[in-house]
Structures are given as C-alpha cells and as structure tokens.
C-alpha cells in the first residue's frame, strides 16, 4: 500500500491535522473494536473476559507488535501504565544496576515529566543521588565514570532535535553507565533499532504517532539478556511470577512481565491494538522518508511566505524527528487563529509553534494548504483578537 492512507482515518472535514506528534487521530475500526470490548466482552462475558477474550495477555501481545516497530525482539516489550511510571521503573532499575554511582544524566531539553520522575526518585533515595542536566550539545562530553544512568528522549519534544542513539549509547557504555531512551517522539515516526543500539532500557507512549488515543498505555523495553535480572522497584501483583498464587512476598516474573505493575487498561489497549492495523504493509523507512519530504517542503514554504517565523528545529532532516518548530512572539494567539481555521498544530511555552508531519494521513497538498492559511493569519494579523490570546488549560 502507498502513502498517505487517509481512508484509514476518521478525519473531520476541513481539517489539516499537523498535531499527530501530540495526539494521533482516530483510525477507522477502533470505535467498533472498543464497542465490541464494551458490549460483547465486558457486557456479555463479565469477568470471564480475562480468559475468554484474552485481556490478561494483551500487554505482551501488543508489546510484541510495537517491538517490531522499534527494532526490539519478541518478548522484550510489555504494555501498561503511563509513560511517567515506565520512566520511573526503568530509571530505578538502572540505578540498581550501578549501586556505586549516584548521577542521573539528562539534557535540559528533555520532557519535564521525565525530569520530574528523576527528581522524585532522587528525593526518595536520599543518599547523595543527583539529577544532572546539560544542554543537548554537551551530553556526550558530560558522560563520565560518575554517571549511573543516561536518560534521554531521542527526539526533543519542543524542537524535534534528535540524539544519535547509537553514538550516545556507545559513549554511555564506554563510561560504564546504563542507557535509558524515551521514544515518545520516535515510535511510529522514524526507524529505531533498540537491539542494535544495545541500550538497556527504553520507554515510550502510544497516543502520538501510534494513534492509540488519549490516555493510551505506555510501553517499556528491557534488553533481552537483562530481563531475568532487572529489579522492579514498583513490584505490582501482575509483575509477580505467579500473580494468582497470591503469595505474600514478591517474586518477579521470569519474563518481560516482571515490568508489569497493575491491572491493564483493557479498553484503552483494545483501542491501541486496533489502531496499529494502519501500519500493516508499510515499513518505518517508508514513513520516515515521506515525513522528511513533507517537513522539508513545509520549512521551505513557511520561510518563503511567513518571514516573521523563525525556525527552531534543525534544518538538516537527519538531525530532526517528524516535527517542525517555529518561534513567534505571538505564537500562542497565532496558533489559536490557525486552529480556528482548521489548521491544527500546538504551542509550547514560551513562544514555540509546533507542527507534526505524519505521512499516514498527510500529503504535499495539505502542507501547501496549511501554509496558505498561515500566511493569511500572519499577513493580516488575524491572530490579534482577545479570544485568541486567552490561555486555555491545554496548549
């Protein structure tokens, strides 16, 4: 099948959706799958659904599907909980692997929730641990023998700037550190080779490029040779080797299931599992190539027609994920005006306008039409209205 695949998505009429990097649109078939799970399974099977409809096996089954998209082997990825919880799990397990070290290294452009999780873990351990952050460009030089875990998001949430996964991981290992990657803006957007990178851990969400829906569960990856050795600090009952034996003491499962915590979100996971069908018959290399074509076209058009905007992402495609950021003094109001006219991106403080390029449902004509609207909004100051300047709860 060729790109784009617009017919596989429920897209509102008159909308050009450039925010799949924040929340993917609804794939067709998802609503029916969820309705089936609600009425026939939950409604008709009641608690029997855990066995009859395979609810308990969902986290591993869906995890294996995602593993194939991020260069991970079968049995190394499991689903459940939120991304922040998975960051905490992986980070705490990584620290336990280097008990003589006290430094968590990250960059100042990392997503704040990852840093908050690290800060909370440092406070919890209260034994001289430190979260150390440096600018993106200084990460490699900052990896030394004091670092226990290097924790980075491969593609920066604000600028879209990419870290070199293989190079950074190699540097971390050369210094004796554990490597943890956040793939929130990578999974479903570009080619990832977790096994090839040799990193110990990776985590990611599924509501962005994987189109799992708001609140879709996160995933966690553990390198195959470590799965039966990592020590889960969040020892939930479904991570137990025999959860229905109801032992009073924790004994971790002898598989990736040890990284499970609580009861899986069956309805959300059903939506995600159905949503993943839009990827059938296509490779991440094809998606990445098409995404770069769209984003480069967008950059050229915006710079030619909207000179008030300043590119805030790397110009070189190989250094950029599947999103493009521009800064503008009146970025928030301008974005609200765009959204009001059917061109949906998003805003990140203090002045960043973000646009995502997902070739599953976007083409070149969409890019040109979006810039037409942008030029009109900026040239005619259509953003300069009180209703566009009033901050909403979600930007």
PyMOL commands that set and color helices and strands:
alter all, ss='L'
color gray80, all
select helices_A, chain A and resi 6-8+30-52+55-67+83-97+112-125+136-142+165-174+194-197+224-226+237-239+243-245+256-259+266-279+284-305+317-319+331-340+364-379+386-389
alter helices_A, ss='H'
color red, helices_A
select strands_A, chain A and resi 9-10+16-17+26-27+77-79+103-107+130-134+147-153+178-182+201-204+219-222+310-311+323-327+343-344+346-348+352-356
alter strands_A, ss='S'
color yellow, strands_A
deselect
rebuild
show_as cartoon
